[in-house]
Amino acid sequence: MALIGDNVATLGDIAKRLDKDGKIDKIVEMLKDTNEILDDMLFQEGNLPTGHKTTIRTGLPEVAWRLLNYGVPQSKSRTQQITDTCGMLEAYAEVDTALADLNNNTAAFRLSEDQAFLQAMNKEMASTVFYGDTSEHPERFTGFAPRFSSLDPDVAETAENVIDAGGTGSNLTSVYLTGWGANTLFGIYPKGSKAGWQHKDLGEVTLQMTLDDGRTGQYQGYRTHYKWDIGLVVRDWRYIVRIANINLSTITDANFINYLIMASERLPDENLGRPVFYMNRAARTKLRLARLNKENVRLTFDNVEGKKVMAFDGIPVKRCDAIVSTEAQVA
């Protein structure tokens, strides 16, 4: 559901507006089934063909108390322009025409075969949302973890929103609290594109393969091209909180709950964006087990659009297995 009055919406909302034949809609629904973050991640068209340029406020103006017959010094806020780029994720799905035509429903069979490619692209996208780092992989976009990778405010301003759960070693995980909104953080797709997602049926082509004896064999097949161009814009870093260094085998239920409370208190205004907690299956399981303790009244299951959604203090808790349990310690 789009935020009222904003020009941002989920991929599902955008797809329904852009395509009337159902192809894009169906694909987006399939992606949503395997990655809950797509239910919440808001998107808008970038203002650049390759990304989005944003002006963010980095400092407030100075104000002063005035005496009679005494002036007030001039002041202004400090701003900075940041350009976030989109990554281009692509795949080609191919299937033998003889196999696809066997069941007399070629289109449906091809789509069923393509699901593996769609799920792989979805998994890669979700991983990039959390761990993408353009300093290591310039063809991708920068995700949450590299933006919130230090506990030292002298190293990174975002350290203010990184909570240390005390775990050490390399078998750690993180929990993220995000506040999606037009003035906080959102996904982007390139200017002039269809929600960043393109699905093109290339029809019947001649495919090649290497035979066992090393020769090249040819056969007729159907080819589909999938292309997904998206990026991530963080206009206000205060609306992302990372609980880092979580060792699920040693952290107590009480401490886990305490860190979630601390995270929710870091958001400047829960009403400005749409707050959501993200954690992997192991972390969410631990949280659900903590709910068995009747004193944990903050954990509830709410009915949202016919679906039961776990919530902590009214904030949805979503599962996203792209968040790994093998993170290195944030120092």
C-alpha positions as CSV (number, residue, x, y, z in Angstrom):
1,M,0.0,0.0,0.0
2,A,1.4,3.4,-0.9
3,L,1.8,6.2,1.6
4,I,-1.0,8.7,1.2
5,G,0.2,11.9,-0.4
6,D,3.6,10.5,-1.3
7,N,4.8,9.5,-4.8
8,V,6.2,6.2,-3.5
9,A,4.6,2.8,-3.6
10,T,5.4,-0.9,-3.4
11,L,6.5,-2.8,-6.5
12,G,3.1,-4.4,-6.5
13,D,1.3,-1.0,-6.6
14,I,3.5,0.3,-9.4
15,A,3.3,-2.9,-11.5
16,K,-0.5,-2.7,-11.4
17,R,-0.4,0.8,-12.8
18,L,2.1,0.1,-15.5
19,D,1.0,-3.1,-17.1
20,K,-2.5,-4.3,-18.0
21,D,-1.8,-7.7,-19.3
22,G,-1.0,-9.2,-16.0
23,K,2.6,-10.4,-16.8
24,I,4.4,-8.0,-14.5
25,D,1.8,-8.3,-11.8
26,K,2.1,-12.1,-11.7
27,I,5.9,-11.9,-11.4
28,V,5.9,-9.3,-8.7
29,E,3.4,-11.4,-6.7
30,M,5.8,-14.4,-7.0
31,L,8.7,-12.4,-5.8
32,K,6.7,-11.1,-2.8
33,D,5.9,-14.7,-1.8
34,T,9.6,-15.4,-1.2
35,N,10.8,-12.1,0.3
36,E,8.7,-10.1,2.8
37,I,10.7,-7.0,2.4
38,L,9.0,-6.4,-0.9
39,D,5.8,-5.9,0.9
40,D,7.2,-2.8,2.6
41,M,10.0,-1.4,0.5
42,L,8.6,1.7,-1.2
43,F,9.8,2.7,-4.7
44,Q,9.8,5.8,-6.8
45,E,11.2,6.7,-10.2
46,G,14.7,8.1,-9.9
47,N,15.5,11.6,-11.3
48,L,18.5,10.3,-13.2
49,P,18.7,7.6,-15.9
50,T,21.1,5.6,-13.7
51,G,19.9,6.6,-10.2
52,H,18.8,9.4,-8.0
53,K,20.3,12.7,-6.8
54,T,19.1,13.7,-3.3
55,T,19.7,16.8,-1.2
56,I,20.0,15.8,2.4
57,R,20.3,18.1,5.4
58,T,23.5,17.6,7.4
59,G,23.1,20.4,9.9
60,L,20.5,22.8,11.4
61,P,20.8,26.6,11.4
62,E,21.8,28.4,14.5
63,V,19.2,30.4,16.3
64,A,19.6,33.1,18.9
65,W,17.8,35.0,21.7
66,R,17.6,38.7,20.8
67,L,18.0,41.7,23.1
68,L,16.3,45.0,22.3
69,N,18.3,47.1,19.9
70,Y,20.6,44.2,19.3
71,G,20.7,42.2,16.0
72,V,20.6,38.4,15.4
73,P,23.5,36.9,13.4
74,Q,22.7,35.3,10.0
75,S,22.6,31.5,9.8
76,K,21.6,28.8,7.4
77,S,21.2,25.0,7.4
78,R,23.9,22.7,5.9
79,T,23.0,20.4,3.1
80,Q,24.8,17.9,0.9
81,Q,23.9,16.3,-2.4
82,I,24.3,12.5,-2.7
83,T,23.8,10.4,-5.8
84,D,22.6,6.8,-5.3
85,T,23.0,4.5,-8.3
86,C,20.9,1.6,-9.5
87,G,22.3,-1.8,-10.1
88,M,21.4,-3.9,-13.2
89,L,20.4,-7.5,-12.3
90,E,19.7,-9.7,-15.4
91,A,19.0,-13.4,-16.3
92,Y,18.2,-15.4,-19.3
93,A,15.9,-18.4,-18.9
94,E,15.9,-21.1,-21.6
95,V,13.9,-24.2,-22.2
96,D,13.8,-26.8,-24.9
97,T,10.8,-26.2,-27.3
98,A,10.0,-29.9,-27.5
99,L,9.7,-30.1,-23.7
100,A,7.7,-26.9,-23.3
101,D,5.2,-27.9,-26.0
102,L,4.5,-31.4,-24.6
103,N,1.8,-30.2,-22.2
104,N,-0.1,-28.0,-24.8
105,N,0.3,-25.0,-22.4
106,T,3.7,-23.7,-23.5
107,A,3.4,-20.3,-21.7
108,A,2.5,-21.7,-18.3
109,F,5.2,-24.3,-18.6
110,R,7.8,-21.7,-19.4
111,L,6.8,-19.5,-16.5
112,S,7.0,-22.5,-14.1
113,E,10.5,-23.2,-15.4
114,D,11.4,-19.5,-15.0
115,Q,10.5,-19.4,-11.4
116,A,13.9,-20.6,-10.3
117,F,15.5,-17.6,-12.1
118,L,13.0,-15.3,-10.5
119,Q,13.7,-16.7,-7.0
120,A,17.4,-16.4,-7.6
121,M,17.1,-12.8,-8.7
122,N,14.9,-12.1,-5.7
123,K,17.4,-13.7,-3.3
124,E,20.3,-11.7,-4.9
125,M,18.3,-8.4,-4.7
126,A,17.4,-9.0,-1.0
127,S,21.0,-9.8,-0.2
128,T,22.1,-6.5,-1.9
129,V,19.6,-4.5,0.0
130,F,21.4,-5.5,3.2
131,Y,24.9,-6.1,2.1
132,G,25.5,-4.4,-1.2
133,D,28.8,-2.4,-1.3
134,T,29.7,-0.5,-4.4
135,S,33.3,-0.1,-3.1
136,E,33.7,-3.8,-3.6
137,H,31.1,-4.4,-6.3
138,P,30.6,-1.2,-8.3
139,E,27.9,-2.8,-10.5
140,R,25.5,-3.2,-7.5
141,F,24.1,-0.6,-5.1
142,T,24.9,0.2,-1.5
143,G,22.8,-1.6,1.1
144,F,22.2,-1.1,4.8
145,A,25.2,-2.9,6.4
146,P,28.0,-0.8,4.7
147,R,26.2,2.4,5.7
148,F,25.9,1.2,9.3
149,S,29.3,-0.6,9.8
150,S,30.9,1.2,12.7
151,L,30.2,1.8,16.4
152,D,32.5,4.9,16.5
153,P,30.7,8.2,15.8
154,D,34.1,9.7,14.9
155,V,34.3,7.2,12.0
156,A,30.7,7.4,10.8
157,E,27.8,9.6,11.9
158,T,25.5,6.6,11.4
159,A,27.2,4.9,14.4
160,E,24.6,6.6,16.5
161,N,22.1,4.2,15.1
162,V,24.2,1.0,15.5
163,I,23.4,-0.9,18.7
164,D,26.1,-3.3,19.9
165,A,24.5,-6.6,21.2
166,G,27.9,-7.7,22.5
167,G,28.5,-10.8,20.4
168,T,32.0,-11.6,19.2
169,G,33.5,-13.7,16.4
170,S,32.0,-14.4,13.0
171,N,28.8,-16.3,13.7
172,L,26.8,-13.1,14.3
173,T,23.6,-11.6,12.8
174,S,21.8,-8.3,12.8
175,V,18.3,-7.0,13.2
176,Y,17.2,-3.9,11.3
177,L,14.5,-1.4,12.0
178,T,13.6,0.7,9.0
179,G,11.2,3.6,8.5
180,W,10.2,3.5,4.9
181,G,9.0,6.9,3.5
182,A,9.4,9.5,0.8
183,N,11.6,11.7,3.2
184,T,13.4,8.9,4.9
185,L,14.4,5.9,2.7
186,F,13.0,4.2,-0.4
187,G,13.9,2.2,-3.4
188,I,14.4,3.7,-6.8
189,Y,14.2,2.5,-10.4
190,P,15.8,4.4,-13.4
191,K,14.1,7.4,-14.9
192,G,11.8,6.3,-17.7
193,S,11.8,2.6,-16.9
194,K,9.0,0.3,-15.8
195,A,9.5,0.0,-12.1
196,G,13.0,-1.2,-12.9
197,W,11.6,-4.6,-13.9
198,Q,11.6,-5.8,-17.5
199,H,10.4,-9.1,-18.8
200,K,10.9,-9.8,-22.5
201,D,9.9,-13.0,-24.3
202,L,12.6,-13.5,-27.0
203,G,10.6,-16.4,-28.6
204,E,12.1,-19.4,-30.2
205,V,15.8,-19.3,-30.8
206,T,18.6,-21.8,-31.7
207,L,20.4,-22.8,-28.5
208,Q,23.8,-24.4,-28.3
209,M,25.4,-26.8,-25.9
210,T,28.7,-28.7,-25.6
211,L,28.3,-32.4,-26.2
212,D,30.1,-35.1,-24.3
213,D,32.7,-35.5,-27.1
214,G,33.4,-31.8,-27.1
215,R,31.5,-30.9,-30.2
216,T,28.8,-28.2,-30.3
217,G,25.2,-29.4,-30.5
218,Q,22.2,-27.2,-31.4
219,Y,18.5,-27.4,-30.6
220,Q,15.5,-25.2,-30.7
221,G,14.5,-23.5,-27.4
222,Y,12.5,-20.7,-25.9
223,R,14.4,-17.8,-24.3
224,T,13.1,-15.2,-21.8
225,H,15.1,-12.2,-20.7
226,Y,14.6,-10.8,-17.2
227,K,16.1,-7.5,-16.2
228,W,15.7,-5.7,-12.8
229,D,17.2,-2.2,-12.3
230,I,16.9,-0.9,-8.7
231,G,18.7,1.1,-6.2
232,L,18.4,2.3,-2.6
233,V,18.1,5.9,-1.4
234,V,18.7,6.8,2.3
235,R,17.6,10.4,2.7
236,D,17.6,10.4,6.5
237,W,19.9,7.8,8.1
238,R,18.2,8.3,11.4
239,Y,15.3,6.1,10.2
240,I,17.5,3.0,9.9
241,V,18.7,1.3,13.1
242,R,20.9,-1.7,13.1
243,I,21.2,-4.0,16.1
244,A,24.6,-5.6,15.3
245,N,26.7,-8.3,16.9
246,I,23.9,-10.6,17.9
247,N,25.0,-14.1,18.9
248,L,21.7,-16.0,19.0
249,S,23.2,-18.9,21.0
250,T,24.2,-16.7,23.9
251,I,21.8,-13.7,23.9
252,T,19.1,-13.9,26.5
253,D,15.4,-13.3,25.7
254,A,15.4,-10.3,28.0
255,N,18.3,-8.7,26.3
256,F,16.9,-9.4,22.9
257,I,13.7,-7.6,23.9
258,N,15.7,-4.7,25.5
259,Y,17.6,-4.2,22.2
260,L,14.4,-4.0,20.2
261,I,13.1,-1.4,22.6
262,M,16.4,0.6,22.3
263,A,16.1,0.4,18.5
264,S,12.5,1.7,18.4
265,E,13.5,4.6,20.6
266,R,16.2,5.7,18.1
267,L,13.6,6.5,15.4
268,P,13.0,10.3,15.6
269,D,9.3,10.0,14.6
270,E,7.5,6.7,14.0
271,N,4.7,8.5,12.2
272,L,7.0,10.0,9.5
273,G,7.7,6.7,7.8
274,R,6.5,3.1,8.0
275,P,8.6,1.3,10.6
276,V,9.3,-2.4,10.2
277,F,11.7,-4.8,11.9
278,Y,13.7,-7.3,9.7
279,M,15.4,-10.4,11.0
280,N,16.3,-13.8,9.7
281,R,14.4,-17.0,10.5
282,A,16.6,-18.0,13.5
283,A,16.2,-14.6,15.1
284,R,12.5,-14.5,14.5
285,T,12.2,-18.0,16.0
286,K,14.0,-16.9,19.1
287,L,11.7,-13.9,19.4
288,R,8.6,-16.0,19.0
289,L,9.8,-18.4,21.7
290,A,10.3,-15.4,23.9
291,R,6.6,-14.6,23.4
292,L,5.8,-17.8,25.4
293,N,6.9,-15.8,28.5
294,K,3.6,-14.2,29.5
295,E,5.5,-11.2,30.8
296,N,6.5,-10.3,27.2
297,V,3.3,-8.4,26.5
298,R,5.1,-6.3,23.8
299,L,5.0,-9.2,21.4
300,T,1.7,-9.7,19.6
301,F,0.2,-11.2,16.5
302,D,-1.9,-8.7,14.6
303,N,-4.3,-9.3,11.7
304,V,-3.2,-7.2,8.7
305,E,-5.2,-7.6,5.5
306,G,-6.2,-11.1,6.4
307,K,-2.7,-12.2,7.4
308,K,-1.3,-12.7,10.9
309,V,1.7,-10.5,11.3
310,M,4.0,-10.6,14.3
311,A,4.5,-7.2,15.9
312,F,6.7,-5.7,18.6
313,D,5.1,-2.6,20.3
314,G,2.9,-2.4,17.2
315,I,5.8,-2.5,14.7
316,P,5.6,-5.4,12.3
317,V,8.4,-8.0,12.6
318,K,9.2,-9.5,9.2
319,R,11.4,-12.4,8.3
320,C,14.1,-11.9,5.7
321,D,16.6,-14.7,5.3
322,A,18.9,-12.6,3.2
323,I,20.2,-11.4,6.6
324,V,22.9,-14.1,7.4
325,S,24.0,-15.5,10.7
326,T,27.7,-15.5,9.7
327,E,28.4,-11.7,10.0
328,A,31.7,-10.5,11.2
329,Q,31.8,-8.4,14.3
330,V,31.0,-4.7,13.9
331,A,33.8,-3.0,15.8
